[in-house]
Amino acid sequence: MYQFSYADIQTDSVADAKDRERQLLTRSIDMLAAAAAVGHGSMEAAEALHFTNRVWTTFVEDLGSSDNALPKELRANLISIGLWLLREAEDIRQGRTNNFEGLIEVSQIIRDGIQ
């Protein structure tokens, strides 16, 4: 019979959640890089921007929740970054810019900062 302490399970759950966040960001980054290679009017771009929008909308909603355990200031900063990413993705979708690199670089920084 296995016996786990609540702290062990909770630690595993947090580690699993962070790993999923890193995986989502990595997928978003890969999709954005592929989209940048073929252009902002492509199907790849539409799919990458839609996926990135879903990821960051979910992150922003979670960061805004009172149940989120991150420090308040960090949450506020990440929400600001997330809102910028969402606006930038919408600008690309609307053809006002083609700054995939900005989305990619900021996403990489956030992904690499998840510990």
GICOR-V749646 format. One record per helix or strand. SS is the DSSP state (~ for helix, > for strand). FROM is the first residue (numbers start at 1). TO is the last residue. If there is no record, write none. Layout:
<<SS	FROM	TO> <SS	FROM	TO>>
//
This chain:
<<~	6	38> <~	43	63> <~	72	93> <~	100	113>>
//
